[in-house]
Amino acid sequence: MPAGSRPAGSVSRMPQDPGIPEPAPDAEPAPPRARPVRWRWVRTVDDQLFGVVARAQPDTPEELRRRQVRSAVVLGVGAAGLAASLRLDHASPWFPYAALAVALLWAAGAWWSGRLHLGRILVDGRLERPIVQPILLGLLLVALFVAGAHLTALVPALAQQVRDVLGFAQAGSVALLTVTTLLSGIAEELFFRGGLYAAIPPPHQVWATTGLYVAATVLTGNVMLAFAAAVLGLVTGLQRRATGGVLAPILTHVTWSLAMLHLLPRLF
């Protein structure tokens, strides 16, 4: 065979770069790269309710007992203060300050009970602080309550209960009531889904804190407030169980309460 010639039917082959190894003939194909998921916050809204993140630092028996005693004291005093503040006359200039005093009591009780945690949520395999998801959930609650308000307005007795609460918003300074509502929402969650929740042994924390939250609200004598407390308490209790902290309940509560403060007066 002449030099430089090759047999008929043979295929020429480019020389392999010695720096790049030739793949084995039976090698598995490389998996496709994962595409970024859009709307990740919307997709994980339900995870803050049902995707439980384990807590790594449980209380000792001594810490649990101390939480229980201190939380019981604060719950009794705070419930009495809440009832007294909402029984003031609508035109009373003392209502915002009474509400702030109750908020301070809840917050102090949460701090007194022991350490609290902000909590985390699992998003795409990573633990993150729940921020956007609780706000979206709060807005969803707002939509549900606004829809329910249209039905409530058709029942005179229930509509009057709502007007009794809104009387404080219509008689006082809107700016001051906005600040009061914001601080009250934060303080209530610090205590009810913070210190009080941690004082109750599992697996009864969600139902127990919701029931105690409703009981504290019932003392105000307003049925609609008690109903709102039941719904909000259950949702934020599930958030507390899932995330292990108070950040998600706080953001949902203040989103809901601030929106209702400014929307309900337009409906009643």
C-alpha positions in Angstrom: 0.0 0.0 0.0 1.5 3.4 -0.9 2.7 5.5 1.9 0.1 8.0 3.2 -2.8 6.0 1.7 -5.5 4.5 3.8 -7.9 1.6 3.1 -11.1 2.3 1.2 -14.1 2.9 3.5 -12.0 4.1 6.4 -13.0 7.3 8.1 -10.5 10.0 9.0 -10.4 11.0 12.6 -9.1 14.3 14.0 -6.4 13.8 16.5 -7.6 14.0 20.2 -6.4 16.9 22.2 -4.2 15.3 24.9 -5.5 17.9 27.5 -9.2 16.8 27.1 -10.0 13.2 27.9 -12.1 11.3 25.4 -15.5 10.4 26.9 -16.1 6.7 27.4 -18.5 5.2 24.9 -20.9 4.0 27.6 -20.8 7.3 29.7 -24.2 8.7 31.0 -25.2 11.9 29.3 -24.8 15.0 31.5 -28.1 16.0 33.2 -29.7 19.2 32.0 -29.0 22.3 34.1 -31.9 23.2 36.4 -33.7 26.3 35.3 -34.4 29.1 37.8 -37.9 28.9 39.1 -39.9 32.0 38.7 -42.4 33.3 41.3 -40.6 31.3 43.9 -42.2 33.4 46.7 -45.7 32.7 45.4 -45.0 29.0 45.0 -43.8 28.7 48.6 -46.6 30.6 50.4 -48.1 27.3 51.6 -44.7 26.1 52.9 -44.9 28.6 55.7 -48.0 26.8 56.9 -47.2 23.1 56.3 -43.5 22.7 55.6 -42.3 22.3 59.1 -38.7 23.3 59.8 -37.2 21.5 62.9 -36.1 23.7 65.7 -32.5 22.9 66.9 -32.6 24.5 70.3 -35.5 23.1 72.5 -36.1 24.5 76.0 -34.8 22.6 79.0 -37.5 21.5 81.5 -36.6 24.4 83.8 -36.9 26.9 81.0 -40.2 25.4 79.9 -41.6 25.6 83.4 -40.5 29.2 83.8 -42.1 30.1 80.5 -45.4 28.6 81.6 -45.5 30.5 84.8 -44.6 33.8 83.4 -46.8 33.5 80.3 -49.8 32.7 82.5 -49.3 35.8 84.5 -48.9 38.0 81.4 -51.9 36.4 79.7 -54.2 37.2 82.6 -53.1 40.8 83.0 -52.9 41.4 79.2 -56.4 40.1 78.6 -57.8 42.3 81.3 -56.0 45.3 79.8 -57.2 44.5 76.3 -60.8 44.3 77.5 -60.5 47.6 79.4 -59.0 49.4 76.5 -61.7 48.4 74.0 -64.5 49.2 76.4 -63.4 52.9 76.5 -65.6 55.5 74.8 -64.9 56.0 71.1 -64.2 59.6 71.7 -61.8 59.0 74.6 -58.4 60.5 73.9 -56.9 57.7 76.1 -57.7 54.8 73.8 -54.5 54.9 71.7 -52.4 55.2 74.8 -54.3 52.3 76.5 -53.8 50.2 73.4 -50.1 51.0 73.4 -49.8 50.1 77.1 -51.4 46.7 76.3 -49.0 46.2 73.4 -46.0 47.1 75.7 -47.3 44.5 78.2 -47.5 41.7 75.5 -44.0 42.6 74.2 -42.5 42.7 77.7 -44.2 39.4 78.5 -42.6 37.8 75.4 -39.2 39.1 76.4 -39.7 37.9 80.0 -40.7 34.4 79.0 -37.3 33.6 77.4 -35.5 33.7 74.1 -37.4 33.8 70.8 -36.5 33.0 67.3 -37.3 34.6 64.0 -37.8 31.4 62.1 -36.9 30.2 58.6 -38.7 28.6 55.6 -37.3 26.1 53.1 -37.2 27.6 49.6 -35.6 25.6 46.8 -33.6 23.5 49.2 -32.3 26.5 51.2 -33.5 27.9 54.6 -34.4 31.6 54.3 -36.2 34.2 56.4 -39.9 34.3 55.6 -40.6 37.8 54.4 -42.5 37.9 51.1 -44.6 34.8 51.7 -46.2 36.1 55.0 -47.0 39.4 53.4 -48.7 37.6 50.5 -50.7 35.5 52.9 -51.7 38.6 54.8 -53.0 40.1 51.6 -55.0 36.9 50.9 -56.6 37.2 54.3 -57.5 40.8 53.6 -59.2 39.7 50.4 -61.2 37.0 52.3 -62.2 39.4 55.1 -63.2 42.2 52.7 -65.4 39.7 50.8 -66.9 38.5 54.2 -67.5 42.1 55.2 -70.0 42.5 52.4 -71.9 39.6 53.8 -71.6 40.9 57.4 -73.0 44.2 56.4 -76.3 42.4 55.6 -76.7 41.3 59.2 -77.5 44.3 61.3 -76.3 42.8 64.6 -72.9 41.7 63.2 -72.5 45.0 61.3 -73.0 46.9 64.5 -70.2 44.8 66.2 -67.9 45.9 63.4 -68.9 49.5 63.7 -68.2 49.4 67.4 -64.6 48.6 66.7 -64.3 51.0 63.8 -65.6 53.8 66.0 -62.1 54.2 67.4 -60.7 54.6 63.9 -63.3 57.2 63.0 -63.0 59.3 66.1 -59.2 59.4 66.6 -56.1 60.3 64.7 -55.6 58.0 61.8 -51.8 58.4 62.0 -51.7 57.5 65.7 -54.1 54.6 65.3 -51.9 53.3 62.4 -48.9 53.3 64.7 -50.9 51.7 67.5 -52.2 49.0 65.2 -48.7 48.2 63.9 -47.1 48.0 67.3 -50.1 46.0 68.7 -49.8 43.4 65.9 -46.1 43.0 66.5 -46.5 42.7 70.3 -49.4 40.2 70.1 -47.4 37.9 67.9 -44.3 38.2 70.0 -46.4 37.0 73.0 -49.0 34.6 71.6 -46.9 33.0 68.9 -43.6 33.6 70.7 -43.5 33.3 74.5 -46.9 31.6 75.0 -46.5 29.2 72.1 -43.1 28.1 73.4 -44.6 27.5 76.9 -47.1 24.9 75.6 -45.8 21.3 75.1 -46.2 19.8 71.6 -48.3 18.9 69.7 -51.0 21.2 71.1 -49.4 24.6 70.6 -51.4 25.7 67.5 -54.8 25.0 68.9 -54.0 26.0 72.5 -52.6 29.4 71.5 -55.5 30.0 69.1 -58.0 29.2 71.8 -56.2 31.4 74.4 -56.0 34.3 71.8 -59.7 34.0 71.2 -60.5 33.8 75.0 -58.5 37.0 75.6 -60.5 38.7 72.8 -63.8 37.4 74.0 -63.4 39.5 77.1 -63.9 42.6 75.0 -67.5 41.5 74.4 -67.2 41.8 70.6 -68.1 38.7 68.7 -66.6 39.8 65.4 -63.2 40.5 67.1 -63.3 37.0 68.5 -64.0 35.5 65.1 -61.2 37.5 63.5 -58.9 36.3 66.4 -59.8 32.7 65.7 -59.0 32.9 62.0 -55.8 35.0 62.4 -54.7 32.9 65.4 -55.0 29.7 63.5 -53.1 31.0 60.5 -50.3 32.5 62.5 -50.2 29.5 64.7 -49.5 27.3 61.7 -46.9 29.7 60.5 -45.2 29.5 63.9 -45.2 25.7 63.9 -43.8 25.5 60.3 -41.1 28.2 60.5 -40.1 27.8 64.1 -40.2 31.6 64.8 -42.3 34.8 65.1 -41.2 36.7 61.9 -43.9 35.1 59.6 -46.7 35.6 62.1 -45.8 39.2 62.7 -45.6 40.1 59.0 -49.0 38.4 58.2 -50.7 40.0 61.3 -49.5 43.6 60.6 -50.3 43.3 56.9 -53.8 42.1 57.7 -54.5 44.6 60.5 -53.2 47.7 58.8 -55.1 46.9 55.6 -58.3 46.3 57.6 -57.9 49.5 59.6 -58.0 51.5 56.4 -60.4 49.4 54.3 -63.2 48.5 56.6 -64.4 52.1 57.3 -65.1 52.4 53.6 -67.5 49.4 53.9 -69.4 50.2 57.1 
